[in-house]
Amino acid sequence: MSGARADPGGLIVVLDGDEGRLIVEALAECPFKTVFELIGRLNRQANSAPAGDAAGAARQFTLSRADFALIVGALVKLPFERVHLVLRNLERQAGDQPQARPPAAPRQHKQKPQ
């Protein structure tokens, strides 16, 4: 699934149940005002999995780059020995996806001196 993107600035990451719980735990330590919408989006995506999926099965999540940065920022506040594998997994998955490129600026044509 790496390499796919839902929108030009978004990322698609695959997380198992333990990784998802650790991310929510890290986000819960952040000020509510900054994370409640992200937690809601993650919860909706986790609950939209097909009915036959196992509880801890890996699931695909679509994240904006801002959401991704917020998740990483929250994880780094927890003890390293608890989060290093999740951080490495997120870093690998983000690195596998093409970077969003800003739209090209319109070309300026130089006028010849008269």
C-alpha positions as CSV (number, residue, x, y, z in Angstrom):
1,M,0.0,0.0,0.0
2,S,3.0,2.3,0.2
3,G,3.2,4.9,-2.5
4,A,-0.5,5.5,-2.7
5,R,-1.9,8.9,-1.6
6,A,-5.5,10.0,-1.2
7,D,-4.7,13.7,-1.8
8,P,-1.6,15.6,-2.9
9,G,-0.6,16.4,0.7
10,G,-1.8,13.3,2.4
11,L,-0.2,10.1,3.5
12,I,-1.5,6.6,3.8
13,V,-0.1,4.6,6.6
14,V,-0.9,1.0,7.8
15,L,-1.1,0.5,11.6
16,D,-1.9,-2.5,13.6
17,G,-4.1,-2.4,16.7
18,D,-1.2,-2.0,19.2
19,E,0.3,0.9,17.2
20,G,-3.1,2.6,16.9
21,R,-3.7,2.3,20.7
22,L,-0.2,3.7,21.4
23,I,-0.9,6.7,19.1
24,V,-4.2,7.4,20.8
25,E,-2.5,7.1,24.2
26,A,0.1,9.6,23.1
27,L,-2.5,12.0,21.7
28,A,-4.5,11.8,24.9
29,E,-1.5,13.3,26.7
30,C,-1.7,16.4,24.5
31,P,-4.0,19.4,25.1
32,F,-7.6,18.3,24.1
33,K,-8.2,21.3,21.9
34,T,-5.3,20.4,19.6
35,V,-6.0,16.7,19.2
36,F,-9.8,16.0,19.5
37,E,-10.5,16.3,15.8
38,L,-7.6,14.1,14.9
39,I,-8.7,11.4,17.4
40,G,-12.2,11.5,15.9
41,R,-10.9,11.1,12.4
42,L,-8.7,8.2,13.5
43,N,-11.6,6.6,15.3
44,R,-13.9,6.9,12.3
45,Q,-11.3,5.3,10.0
46,A,-10.6,2.5,12.5
47,N,-14.4,1.8,12.8
48,S,-15.0,1.8,9.1
49,A,-13.0,-1.4,8.6
50,P,-15.0,-4.4,7.1
51,A,-17.0,-6.4,9.6
52,G,-14.8,-9.5,9.1
53,D,-11.5,-7.9,10.1
54,A,-9.9,-9.1,13.3
55,A,-9.8,-6.6,16.2
56,G,-6.0,-6.1,16.1
57,A,-5.6,-6.4,12.4
58,A,-3.6,-3.9,10.5
59,R,-5.7,-1.1,9.0
60,Q,-5.0,1.7,6.5
61,F,-5.3,5.3,7.7
62,T,-5.3,8.4,5.6
63,L,-3.5,11.3,7.3
64,S,-2.8,14.9,6.3
65,R,0.8,15.9,6.8
66,A,-0.3,18.2,9.7
67,D,-2.0,15.2,11.4
68,F,1.1,13.1,10.7
69,A,3.3,15.7,12.4
70,L,0.9,16.0,15.3
71,I,1.1,12.2,15.8
72,V,4.9,12.1,15.7
73,G,5.1,15.1,18.0
74,A,2.8,13.3,20.5
75,L,4.7,10.0,20.3
76,V,8.1,11.6,21.0
77,K,6.9,12.8,24.3
78,L,6.4,9.2,25.5
79,P,9.3,7.0,26.7
80,F,11.6,6.0,23.8
81,E,11.5,2.3,24.5
82,R,7.7,2.3,24.1
83,V,7.5,4.3,20.9
84,H,10.6,3.7,18.8
85,L,9.2,0.9,16.7
86,V,6.0,2.8,15.9
87,L,8.1,5.9,15.0
88,R,10.4,3.9,12.8
89,N,7.4,2.3,11.0
90,L,5.8,5.7,10.4
91,E,9.0,7.1,9.2
92,R,9.5,4.2,6.8
93,Q,6.0,4.5,5.4
94,A,6.2,8.3,5.0
95,G,9.5,7.9,3.2
96,D,8.0,5.4,0.8
97,Q,5.5,7.9,-0.5
98,P,6.2,10.7,-2.9
99,Q,6.5,14.1,-1.4
100,A,3.7,16.6,-2.2
101,R,5.0,19.3,-4.5
102,P,3.7,22.8,-4.5
103,P,2.1,23.9,-7.8
104,A,4.5,25.3,-10.3
105,A,4.7,29.1,-10.4
106,P,3.5,30.6,-13.7
107,R,6.4,31.5,-16.0
108,Q,7.3,35.0,-16.5
109,H,8.2,35.9,-20.1
110,K,11.0,38.4,-20.4
111,Q,10.3,41.2,-22.8
112,K,13.0,42.1,-25.2
113,P,14.3,45.7,-24.8
114,Q,13.1,48.0,-27.5
